[in-house]
Amino acid sequence: DSMYNIASGDGHHLSFASAKTLAARRAMSAEERLGTFLRRSTPLMEEALQHNESMDIFQDAFWSLLKGTDEESLVATNGGDARAENELKQLRTFNDIRYSKNMSLICVEWHPSLKGMVAVAPRANLSFEQQIAISRLALSTYILLWDFTDLIHPRLVLECPQDIHCFAFNPSQPHYIVAGGSNGQVLLWNIEIQVAQILRRQRRSAAARASGNLSKASSSTLLHQENEEDSSDEDESEETNLPIIPIAVSTLEQTHKRGVVEIYWLPPECQIDYRGQILESTDKMSHQFVTIAGDGQLLFWDVRYKDIAEGKLPLVGRRLAFGAELKPGKEIHTTPWNPLYRVQLKRLEGVGDFTLCKFLHTHTNNDDKNKDRRSEIVCSSEEGEIIVADWRGTNMISKSSDAAVNDEQHTETDAPEYVCWTAPDHTRPPIALEKSPFFDDLVMSIGDYNFQLWKLDACLLQPVYSSPQSTSPLTAGCWSPTRPGVIFTARADGTLDVWDIPDSSRRPSHQLMVAPTRVTALKFLKPQANTTVIKQQLLAVGDKAGNLHVFDVPRSLWRPTQNEKSAIASFLDGEIDRVKYVQQRTQARRKEREARAAKDDASTVGTDTKLATADRTRRSSASVPQESAEFSIDELNAMNDEYKVLQAEFAEMMDIELDETKIPKIITPPSAPSPGAKSIKSAASIRVLS
């Protein structure tokens, strides 16, 4: 253990141990020195990487210490990050080069049961002339189902032989997807098999991720086994990637005459029969949906049309008589899909039909038991009108309570009246028609530059609130699913306006940039019915370039504030009182104007009567003798003598010569005589009429 000093060649003294180490280092090769360094540094690097994975190295440590306090204090104590707390965080962006690039996403829908799956309907951006040029061509369009696990390829592709205007998932049976075409037909897909394949692959992937703590050898073995399973299921995956064709298409002769613009699945408690009456059933599945179009029709469809045609559901629809509809020499190979019930909305004045563009069902599970809203609907027309109707007919609801109603009772003289009332809403077709998730009778309609709120039960025939005009045209909008007083509206410049009505009703509280181009669709991922704690809110935004953006909404925009529902209720009550006051004052002013006009007419009539009476008196006095005049002859002679005296005094003062009749006489001076002409004297007398 003793240390011996030795002298080196350059005069420095080195210890025996240092010299030995130095000699060992010189004997090591470069590769050995590198390996030694890596073995010594590897544990340190692994520890640093584990720390980076377990904690955010870019997070502000002082900001994280404030967690647990209320949001207002966080915003007040951190001005820089407060701005970030109100910004949307983009999670995913989907775009397919083949199916959706440079195309407008006109409809966006979240899958009701599968997390992280959203469907879109792209449509080509064509001008009117281009649409006419290809109107006779058979072109296919597609519905794409995207999954968060794959950002490049859509999970499923649904093929349609025509342009798609809208589509919707069945909320109780999500494997059913129904879409409306531009020619008025309705299409139905069943993706149950394909979804089962997707779930099977997701379970295998989840099992592989759960085994991430295995060794490299075991992980490679598991990966090899997974590849073998995928190769054995190769045919199945290829079938999944192919476009899926619809299983049913409605009959062209029995469908809409114009393109379908809205689809709504009826809740299980609102299922109807072929007469439009509500069925009292315990079935918890939804089988029927409603479609509307510009022809003014509401068509009710049932996906069990085959069972209905075969007579298996006599309470729902009539058995189809195949032989009666066939012509001689023809056979039927498929069951025709016809609407179960049909409603034609006509104007109350009886002049033409409505051209419908938006549809809304006002029924909810929280409806008042004293008022049955199961058949109440709200529609918007292309002329900008809002229509409140009842598909059972306002004059037929009382008859529907009788269970013994027969078809013979529904005659032409007893035609139902569906429209309850109409009112002007916007000057052009509305962009959206949405019902509040928290108030059953509160409806929002969005026009080109503003939105309006309607309170249906107030029966005011006008909106209770109209927002200020936007600087850019509005293209989409919806209610917040978690906050009663928050409304989201999208503009043509790619900006999203957030309206917090209780906070500020005259301007948006936030303006967020969501897309570089025109926004075409908005859709929130609604929380599950039995969910008590919400940790995240997702918003899907479709634009004109075919991009689907999925954003994480900041907590300040989806977490409800204290007593927010009561605050918006008080705001609406105040607006209702204001509208009623304005209506009362308007009516009072109208009555005042009518009374004033009637008074002016009466005074005009009285003046005309007096003038007519005076005229008749003057005419009758002309035929009366002089003795019956107003002045006597002596009085008239005296007045004439007095006038002559005044006339003479005036003529003397003005140096005017009067003739024998006391009329002024003017003598024209003679003109200069011309050579050889006679002088002519002329005098002119001017008679002055008194």
matplotlib code that plots the C-alpha trace (Angstrom):
import matplotlib.pyplot as plt

x = [0.0, 3.0, 3.5, 6.9, 7.9, 9.9, 11.3, 10.2, 12.4, 11.1, 12.0, 8.5, 7.9, 5.1, 3.6, 4.1, 0.2, -0.1, 2.6, 1.1, -2.3, -0.8, 1.0, -2.2, -4.0, -1.3, -1.5, -5.4, -6.6, -9.0, -11.9, -11.3, -11.3, -14.6, -16.2, -15.1, -16.5, -19.9, -20.2, -19.5, -21.8, -24.7, -26.3, -26.2, -27.9, -30.6, -31.4, -31.6, -33.9, -36.1, -36.4, -37.3, -40.0, -41.5, -41.6, -41.9, -38.6, -40.1, -42.8, -42.6, -41.9, -43.5, -46.6, -47.0, -46.8, -50.1, -52.1, -55.1, -56.0, -58.9, -58.5, -58.9, -55.9, -53.9, -54.7, -54.0, -50.6, -49.4, -50.1, -48.0, -49.6, -53.1, -53.2, -52.3, -55.0, -57.6, -56.2, -57.1, -54.6, -54.5, -54.3, -54.8, -55.0, -56.4, -56.4, -56.4, -54.7, -57.1, -60.5, -60.5, -57.7, -58.9, -62.5, -64.9, -65.9, -69.6, -70.5, -68.6, -69.9, -68.3, -68.8, -71.2, -69.3, -65.8, -63.4, -61.1, -63.1, -64.7, -66.4, -66.4, -68.1, -65.9, -67.4, -65.7, -65.4, -67.2, -68.8, -72.3, -71.1, -68.9, -71.8, -74.0, -71.2, -70.9, -74.6, -75.1, -72.0, -71.9, -69.4, -68.8, -68.3, -67.1, -67.5, -64.2, -63.9, -60.7, -59.1, -56.6, -54.2, -53.7, -53.2, -52.5, -55.1, -58.8, -60.0, -63.1, -64.3, -68.0, -68.8, -71.8, -72.8, -73.8, -73.0, -73.6, -75.2, -75.4, -75.1, -75.7, -74.8, -77.5, -77.0, -78.2, -76.9, -73.8, -73.0, -75.9, -75.0, -77.5, -76.8, -78.8, -77.9, -78.2, -81.0, -83.2, -82.4, -81.4, -78.6, -77.9, -74.6, -73.9, -70.3, -70.7, -68.3, -65.6, -65.9, -65.4, -62.2, -60.9, -61.6, -59.8, -56.7, -56.9, -57.0, -53.9, -52.1, -53.1, -51.8, -48.5, -48.2, -49.0, -46.0, -43.6, -41.6, -40.4, -36.9, -35.8, -35.8, -39.4, -40.5, -39.1, -40.8, -44.2, -43.7, -43.0, -46.2, -48.2, -46.9, -47.9, -51.4, -51.6, -50.4, -53.0, -55.7, -54.4, -57.5, -59.7, -57.7, -57.8, -61.5, -61.7, -59.6, -61.9, -64.8, -68.0, -71.1, -74.6, -76.8, -80.0, -81.0, -84.4, -86.8, -86.3, -90.0, -91.0, -88.2, -87.6, -87.8, -84.7, -81.5, -81.7, -80.3, -80.9, -81.1, -82.2, -82.5, -85.7, -85.2, -86.6, -89.5, -90.5, -90.9, -94.1, -96.4, -97.4, -100.1, -97.6, -98.8, -96.4, -95.8, -95.8, -93.0, -90.4, -87.7, -84.6, -83.2, -83.8, -84.9, -86.4, -85.1, -86.4, -85.1, -86.0, -85.4, -86.2, -89.5, -91.1, -91.5, -90.7, -90.1, -90.0, -87.9, -87.5, -84.4, -86.6, -88.4, -87.9, -89.7, -92.4, -92.9, -93.2, -95.8, -93.7, -94.4, -98.1, -98.2, -95.5, -96.4, -98.5, -97.5, -96.3, -98.4, -95.6, -98.0, -100.1, -97.1, -95.6, -96.3, -96.9, -93.7, -91.5, -90.1, -89.0, -85.5, -85.2, -87.6, -88.3, -87.4, -90.2, -90.9, -93.0, -94.8, -94.9, -95.6, -96.0, -95.5, -97.7, -97.9, -100.6, -101.9, -102.3, -100.0, -97.3, -95.0, -92.1, -88.6, -86.9, -83.2, -82.8, -84.5, -84.7, -86.6, -87.5, -88.1, -85.8, -86.0, -86.5, -89.8, -92.6, -95.1, -98.0, -96.7, -96.0, -93.1, -92.4, -93.9, -93.0, -90.4, -88.7, -87.6, -86.0, -86.9, -84.7, -86.5, -85.2, -88.4, -88.6, -91.4, -92.9, -94.9, -96.3, -96.0, -99.2, -101.2, -102.4, -106.0, -105.4, -103.7, -106.9, -108.1, -104.9, -105.7, -108.4, -106.9, -109.7, -108.9, -109.4, -108.0, -111.5, -111.6, -108.7, -110.4, -109.6, -112.1, -110.3, -106.7, -104.3, -102.7, -99.1, -97.8, -98.4, -96.8, -94.2, -92.1, -89.4, -85.9, -83.1, -83.1, -81.3, -81.2, -79.8, -76.4, -77.4, -80.4, -79.4, -81.3, -79.8, -78.6, -79.9, -83.2, -85.8, -87.5, -84.3, -83.3, -80.4, -80.5, -77.4, -77.6, -75.0, -73.7, -75.4, -77.2, -80.6, -82.1, -85.7, -87.8, -90.5, -92.8, -92.9, -94.8, -93.4, -93.1, -89.7, -86.3, -85.5, -81.9, -80.0, -76.2, -74.3, -73.3, -70.0, -67.3, -66.9, -69.7, -70.6, -70.2, -71.0, -72.0, -73.1, -73.8, -71.3, -72.3, -71.1, -71.7, -75.3, -74.3, -71.5, -71.9, -69.3, -69.6, -67.1, -66.4, -65.2, -61.7, -61.0, -61.7, -63.8, -65.8, -66.7, -69.7, -70.1, -73.6, -73.8, -70.4, -70.8, -73.7, -72.4, -69.1, -67.4, -65.3, -62.6, -61.5, -59.5, -57.8, -58.6, -57.9, -56.1, -59.2, -63.0, -64.5, -67.2, -68.3, -68.1, -68.8, -68.2, -67.6, -70.5, -69.9, -71.5, -74.8, -73.5, -70.3, -70.0, -66.4, -65.2, -61.5, -61.3, -63.5, -62.7, -63.8, -63.7, -63.4, -63.6, -62.3, -62.6, -59.2, -60.3, -58.4, -60.1, -58.7, -59.2, -58.7, -58.5, -60.8, -59.2, -60.6, -61.8, -64.2, -65.8, -65.8, -69.2, -69.0, -71.0, -74.8, -74.2, -77.5, -79.5, -77.6, -78.5, -82.1, -82.2, -80.8, -83.4, -86.2, -84.9, -84.8, -88.3, -89.6, -87.8, -89.4, -92.9, -92.4, -91.4, -94.3, -96.7, -95.3, -95.4, -99.0, -99.8, -98.1, -99.9, -103.3, -102.3, -101.4, -104.7, -106.6, -104.8, -105.4, -109.1, -109.3, -107.5, -109.9, -112.9, -111.6, -111.0, -114.5, -115.9, -114.0, -115.2, -118.7, -118.5, -117.0, -119.8, -122.4, -121.0, -120.9, -124.5, -125.5, -123.6, -125.3, -128.8, -128.3, -127.7, -131.3, -132.8, -134.2, -132.2, -134.6, -133.4, -129.6, -127.5, -127.3, -130.2, -130.1, -129.7, -126.7, -125.1, -125.6, -124.1, -121.1, -120.7, -120.8, -118.1, -116.0, -116.3, -115.1, -112.1, -111.4, -111.4, -109.1, -106.7, -106.7, -106.1, -103.2, -101.7, -102.4, -104.6, -107.3, -110.7, -113.3, -117.0, -117.5, -114.8, -112.4, -108.7, -107.9, -104.4, -103.5, -100.7, -98.3, -98.3, -95.3, -93.1, -94.7, -92.9, -92.3, -95.4, -97.5, -100.4, -100.3, -102.6, -104.0, -105.0, -106.2, -106.5, -108.6, -107.9, -110.8, -109.9, -112.1, -113.1]
y = [0.0, 2.2, 4.7, 4.9, 7.9, 7.5, 10.1, 10.3, 11.3, 14.9, 15.5, 15.1, 12.7, 10.2, 7.7, 4.0, 3.5, 6.4, 5.1, 1.7, 3.1, 5.2, 2.2, 0.2, 3.0, 3.1, -0.6, -0.4, 0.0, 2.6, 0.1, -1.0, 2.5, 3.3, 0.2, 1.0, 4.5, 3.3, 0.7, 3.3, 5.9, 3.7, 3.5, 7.3, 7.8, 5.2, 7.0, 10.4, 9.0, 7.5, 10.8, 12.5, 9.9, 10.2, 14.0, 17.0, 18.7, 21.8, 22.3, 25.4, 24.1, 27.1, 26.8, 23.1, 24.1, 26.0, 22.9, 22.4, 26.1, 27.5, 28.5, 32.2, 32.3, 30.4, 32.9, 35.8, 34.5, 33.4, 35.8, 34.0, 30.6, 32.0, 32.6, 29.0, 27.8, 29.2, 27.8, 24.6, 21.9, 19.9, 16.2, 14.6, 15.7, 13.2, 13.6, 10.9, 11.6, 9.5, 10.1, 13.5, 15.7, 19.2, 18.2, 19.7, 17.6, 18.4, 16.1, 14.8, 12.2, 10.5, 6.8, 6.3, 3.4, 3.1, 5.6, 7.5, 6.8, 9.5, 9.5, 12.1, 12.6, 14.4, 16.2, 17.7, 21.5, 22.1, 25.2, 25.2, 24.8, 21.8, 20.2, 20.5, 19.0, 15.8, 15.6, 12.7, 10.8, 7.9, 9.0, 7.3, 9.1, 7.7, 7.9, 7.6, 6.2, 7.4, 5.9, 7.7, 4.8, 5.3, 8.8, 7.8, 5.3, 5.3, 2.2, 1.8, 3.2, 3.2, 3.5, 5.4, 5.6, 9.3, 12.5, 12.3, 15.2, 13.8, 10.5, 9.3, 6.4, 4.5, 5.5, 2.2, -0.1, 1.7, -0.8, 0.7, 3.8, 5.6, 8.3, 10.6, 11.0, 14.0, 12.3, 11.7, 8.1, 6.7, 4.2, 1.8, 0.1, -2.6, -2.6, -5.1, -7.6, -5.0, -3.5, -6.9, -7.3, -3.9, -4.7, -8.0, -6.3, -3.6, -6.3, -8.0, -4.6, -3.9, -7.3, -6.6, -3.2, -4.7, -7.0, -4.2, -5.1, -8.4, -9.0, -8.3, -12.0, -12.5, -9.3, -10.5, -13.8, -12.1, -9.9, -13.0, -14.6, -11.5, -11.3, -15.0, -14.1, -11.1, -13.1, -15.8, -13.1, -11.3, -12.0, -10.7, -7.4, -7.0, -7.3, -4.6, -2.2, -2.5, -0.1, -1.4, -1.2, -0.5, -3.4, -1.5, 1.4, 3.0, 2.8, 5.8, 6.3, 6.4, 8.6, 12.3, 14.4, 16.4, 15.7, 14.5, 17.3, 15.9, 12.5, 11.9, 8.6, 8.4, 7.4, 4.0, 5.7, 7.6, 4.6, 4.9, 2.8, 3.3, 5.8, 8.0, 7.1, 6.5, 2.9, 2.0, -0.5, -1.7, -2.2, -0.2, -0.3, 2.3, 1.0, 4.1, 7.4, 10.6, 12.3, 15.7, 17.3, 20.4, 18.9, 19.6, 16.0, 14.2, 10.5, 7.9, 4.8, 1.5, -0.7, -3.8, -3.3, -6.9, -8.2, -5.6, -6.7, -10.3, -9.5, -10.2, -6.8, -6.1, -3.4, -1.4, -1.7, -3.4, -6.6, -6.0, -7.6, -8.6, -10.0, -6.9, -4.7, -6.8, -6.6, -9.8, -11.5, -9.8, -11.2, -9.5, -10.4, -8.0, -6.5, -2.8, -0.3, 2.2, 4.9, 3.8, 7.1, 10.3, 13.9, 16.8, 20.2, 22.9, 26.5, 27.7, 30.1, 27.1, 28.4, 25.8, 23.6, 24.4, 23.8, 22.2, 22.3, 21.7, 19.4, 19.2, 16.8, 18.6, 15.4, 14.6, 12.2, 15.2, 16.3, 17.6, 14.8, 17.3, 18.0, 15.2, 16.3, 13.0, 14.0, 17.7, 18.8, 22.1, 22.7, 25.5, 26.3, 27.6, 30.9, 31.4, 30.5, 28.5, 25.9, 24.2, 21.1, 17.8, 14.8, 13.3, 16.3, 19.1, 18.1, 14.3, 14.0, 13.7, 11.0, 9.1, 8.3, 6.0, 2.6, 1.7, 4.2, 2.6, 3.5, 4.4, 7.3, 9.0, 10.5, 13.4, 15.6, 14.8, 15.6, 16.3, 19.7, 19.3, 22.9, 24.6, 28.0, 29.6, 32.8, 34.6, 33.7, 34.6, 36.1, 33.0, 29.3, 28.7, 27.1, 25.0, 24.3, 23.1, 22.3, 23.2, 20.1, 21.8, 23.5, 21.5, 24.5, 26.5, 26.3, 28.1, 28.9, 30.1, 32.2, 33.7, 36.4, 35.9, 33.3, 33.6, 31.9, 30.8, 30.0, 27.7, 27.6, 31.3, 31.5, 34.9, 34.2, 35.9, 35.2, 36.2, 37.0, 37.9, 38.0, 40.9, 40.6, 38.7, 40.3, 37.0, 34.6, 31.8, 28.3, 26.0, 26.1, 24.1, 24.2, 23.2, 19.7, 20.6, 24.3, 25.7, 29.2, 28.5, 28.5, 27.7, 29.3, 28.7, 31.3, 31.2, 32.5, 29.4, 31.2, 29.7, 32.1, 31.1, 32.9, 32.9, 34.3, 34.9, 36.7, 38.7, 38.6, 41.4, 39.9, 36.5, 35.8, 33.9, 33.7, 30.7, 29.8, 26.1, 25.9, 27.8, 27.7, 27.6, 25.5, 23.3, 21.1, 21.0, 18.1, 17.5, 14.1, 14.0, 12.4, 9.1, 9.2, 7.5, 9.5, 11.5, 12.8, 14.4, 14.6, 15.7, 17.2, 16.6, 18.7, 17.5, 20.2, 19.7, 22.2, 22.9, 21.3, 17.8, 18.0, 16.6, 18.3, 16.9, 19.4, 19.1, 21.9, 23.8, 23.2, 26.8, 26.3, 23.0, 23.1, 24.7, 27.5, 27.8, 28.4, 28.8, 27.1, 29.4, 32.4, 31.6, 30.9, 34.4, 35.9, 34.2, 35.4, 38.9, 38.6, 37.2, 40.1, 42.6, 41.0, 41.0, 44.7, 45.6, 43.7, 45.5, 48.9, 48.1, 47.1, 50.2, 52.4, 50.6, 51.3, 55.0, 55.2, 53.6, 56.0, 59.0, 57.9, 57.4, 60.9, 62.4, 60.6, 61.9, 65.5, 65.2, 63.9, 66.8, 69.4, 67.9, 68.0, 71.7, 72.6, 70.7, 72.4, 75.9, 75.1, 74.0, 77.2, 79.4, 77.8, 78.0, 81.7, 82.6, 81.7, 83.6, 87.2, 90.3, 90.9, 87.6, 88.6, 89.1, 93.0, 95.2, 97.5, 100.7, 99.2, 98.1, 101.6, 103.3, 101.0, 101.8, 105.5, 105.2, 103.2, 105.9, 108.6, 106.5, 105.9, 109.6, 110.4, 107.7, 108.9, 112.5, 111.4, 109.2, 111.9, 109.5, 110.9, 109.2, 109.1, 109.7, 106.2, 106.9, 104.4, 105.3, 106.5, 105.9, 107.9, 106.3, 109.0, 109.1, 107.6, 109.7, 109.9, 108.3, 110.2, 110.1, 108.5, 110.0, 110.5, 108.2, 108.9, 106.1, 105.9, 102.8, 102.5, 100.0, 98.9, 98.1, 95.4, 96.0]
z = [0.0, 0.2, -2.5, -4.3, -6.3, -9.5, -11.8, -15.3, -18.2, -18.3, -14.6, -13.2, -10.3, -10.8, -8.3, -9.0, -9.3, -11.8, -13.9, -14.0, -15.0, -17.7, -19.1, -19.1, -21.0, -23.6, -24.1, -24.7, -28.3, -29.4, -29.6, -26.1, -24.8, -26.5, -25.1, -21.6, -22.0, -23.2, -20.4, -17.8, -19.4, -20.3, -16.8, -16.5, -19.9, -19.1, -15.9, -17.7, -20.4, -17.8, -16.1, -19.4, -20.1, -16.6, -16.4, -18.8, -18.9, -20.6, -18.0, -15.8, -12.3, -10.6, -12.8, -11.8, -8.1, -8.6, -9.5, -7.3, -7.2, -9.2, -12.8, -12.2, -9.9, -12.4, -15.1, -12.8, -11.7, -15.1, -17.9, -20.6, -20.1, -19.6, -23.3, -23.9, -21.6, -24.0, -27.2, -29.0, -29.0, -32.3, -31.7, -35.1, -38.7, -41.3, -45.1, -47.8, -51.1, -53.1, -51.5, -49.8, -51.0, -52.1, -51.3, -48.8, -45.8, -45.7, -42.9, -39.8, -37.4, -34.4, -33.9, -31.1, -29.4, -30.7, -29.2, -31.5, -34.6, -36.7, -40.1, -42.9, -46.2, -48.8, -51.7, -54.7, -54.9, -58.2, -59.7, -61.0, -64.6, -63.6, -61.8, -64.9, -67.0, -64.9, -64.0, -66.4, -65.4, -62.9, -60.3, -57.0, -53.7, -50.4, -46.6, -44.8, -41.2, -39.6, -36.5, -34.2, -34.5, -38.2, -39.6, -43.2, -44.2, -43.3, -41.4, -43.6, -46.9, -47.8, -51.5, -52.8, -56.5, -56.1, -54.2, -50.4, -48.7, -45.2, -43.2, -39.7, -37.4, -35.6, -31.9, -30.5, -33.4, -34.6, -37.3, -39.3, -41.3, -43.5, -46.0, -48.3, -52.0, -54.3, -56.3, -53.2, -52.6, -49.2, -48.8, -45.9, -44.9, -42.3, -41.1, -38.2, -39.7, -40.5, -37.0, -35.5, -37.5, -36.3, -32.7, -33.0, -34.4, -31.6, -28.9, -30.4, -30.5, -26.9, -25.8, -27.6, -25.9, -22.5, -22.8, -23.3, -20.2, -21.7, -22.8, -26.3, -27.1, -25.9, -27.6, -30.9, -30.4, -29.7, -32.7, -34.9, -33.6, -34.3, -37.8, -38.3, -37.1, -39.4, -42.4, -41.6, -41.5, -44.7, -46.8, -44.1, -43.8, -47.6, -47.6, -44.8, -46.9, -50.0, -50.4, -48.8, -50.9, -49.4, -48.5, -49.4, -51.6, -51.6, -54.5, -56.8, -57.5, -53.9, -52.5, -52.5, -55.6, -54.6, -52.7, -49.1, -46.9, -43.3, -41.6, -38.0, -36.2, -34.1, -30.4, -29.3, -27.5, -30.7, -33.1, -35.3, -37.4, -41.0, -39.9, -38.1, -34.6, -31.8, -30.9, -27.2, -27.2, -24.7, -27.4, -26.6, -30.1, -32.8, -36.1, -37.8, -39.1, -40.8, -44.0, -45.4, -48.8, -50.7, -52.0, -48.6, -47.6, -44.4, -45.1, -42.3, -43.0, -41.2, -41.6, -40.9, -44.3, -45.2, -42.1, -42.7, -46.3, -45.2, -42.6, -39.5, -38.0, -38.6, -35.9, -37.7, -41.4, -44.0, -45.6, -49.1, -51.9, -54.3, -56.9, -57.2, -57.9, -60.6, -64.3, -66.3, -67.3, -64.6, -61.3, -58.2, -56.9, -53.9, -51.5, -52.4, -49.7, -49.5, -46.8, -43.9, -43.5, -45.5, -44.4, -46.8, -45.2, -46.8, -46.1, -43.8, -46.5, -48.8, -51.5, -52.3, -50.2, -48.0, -49.4, -46.3, -45.6, -41.8, -39.4, -35.6, -33.2, -30.0, -27.9, -25.0, -22.1, -19.8, -21.5, -19.3, -18.8, -19.3, -22.9, -25.3, -27.6, -29.2, -32.6, -32.5, -35.0, -36.1, -39.7, -41.7, -45.2, -48.0, -47.8, -44.3, -42.4, -39.2, -39.1, -36.0, -37.0, -35.6, -37.8, -36.3, -37.4, -35.1, -35.7, -35.5, -32.1, -30.2, -32.5, -32.2, -28.5, -29.7, -30.3, -32.6, -35.4, -38.8, -42.1, -43.4, -41.0, -42.7, -45.7, -48.0, -46.1, -42.9, -44.0, -41.2, -40.6, -39.8, -39.5, -36.2, -36.9, -39.0, -38.6, -40.7, -39.4, -41.9, -45.4, -46.8, -46.1, -42.6, -42.1, -39.0, -36.7, -33.3, -30.1, -26.7, -24.7, -21.5, -22.5, -24.3, -26.0, -26.9, -30.5, -32.3, -36.0, -37.8, -40.9, -43.2, -40.7, -37.4, -35.2, -33.4, -30.4, -30.4, -27.3, -28.7, -25.6, -25.4, -28.7, -29.6, -33.3, -33.3, -31.9, -28.3, -29.1, -32.3, -32.3, -33.9, -37.5, -38.2, -40.3, -42.3, -43.5, -41.1, -42.3, -39.3, -35.7, -32.7, -28.9, -26.4, -25.0, -21.5, -21.0, -21.3, -22.4, -24.9, -28.6, -31.3, -34.7, -37.6, -40.3, -43.9, -43.0, -40.8, -37.5, -34.7, -32.6, -29.0, -27.6, -23.8, -23.6, -19.8, -20.0, -23.2, -25.6, -27.9, -29.0, -29.0, -25.9, -27.9, -31.5, -32.4, -35.6, -36.5, -40.3, -43.0, -45.3, -45.1, -42.3, -43.5, -40.5, -36.7, -34.4, -30.7, -29.2, -26.9, -23.4, -22.6, -20.8, -17.7, -17.5, -14.3, -14.7, -17.9, -18.4, -22.0, -24.8, -28.5, -31.4, -35.0, -37.7, -41.4, -43.9, -47.7, -48.4, -47.2, -43.9, -40.7, -37.6, -34.2, -31.3, -27.6, -26.3, -23.4, -20.0, -19.6, -22.5, -21.6, -17.8, -16.7, -14.2, -11.1, -11.6, -15.4, -16.3, -14.0, -15.4, -19.0, -17.9, -16.3, -19.5, -21.6, -19.3, -19.6, -23.4, -23.4, -21.3, -23.6, -26.7, -25.1, -24.2, -27.7, -29.1, -26.8, -27.6, -31.3, -31.1, -29.1, -31.7, -34.4, -32.7, -32.3, -36.0, -36.9, -34.7, -36.0, -39.6, -38.8, -37.3, -40.3, -42.6, -40.6, -40.7, -44.4, -45.0, -42.8, -44.8, -48.1, -46.7, -45.8, -49.2, -50.9, -48.8, -49.5, -53.2, -53.2, -51.3, -53.8, -56.8, -55.3, -54.3, -58.0, -58.9, -55.9, -56.6, -55.6, -52.7, -51.1, -51.4, -48.3, -48.9, -49.9, -53.0, -51.0, -49.2, -52.4, -53.9, -50.9, -51.1, -54.8, -54.2, -51.5, -53.9, -56.6, -54.2, -53.2, -56.8, -57.7, -54.8, -55.9, -59.6, -58.6, -56.3, -59.1, -61.9, -63.8, -66.2, -65.9, -68.7, -68.3, -66.9, -64.2, -65.9, -66.3, -69.9, -71.4, -74.6, -76.7, -78.1, -81.9, -83.7, -86.0, -89.5, -92.3, -95.6, -97.7, -95.1, -93.2, -89.5, -87.8, -84.4, -82.2, -78.7, -76.5, -73.5, -70.7, -68.7, -65.1, -63.6, -60.1]

ax = plt.figure().add_subplot(projection="3d")
ax.plot(x, y, z, "-o")
ax.set_aspect("equal")
plt.show()
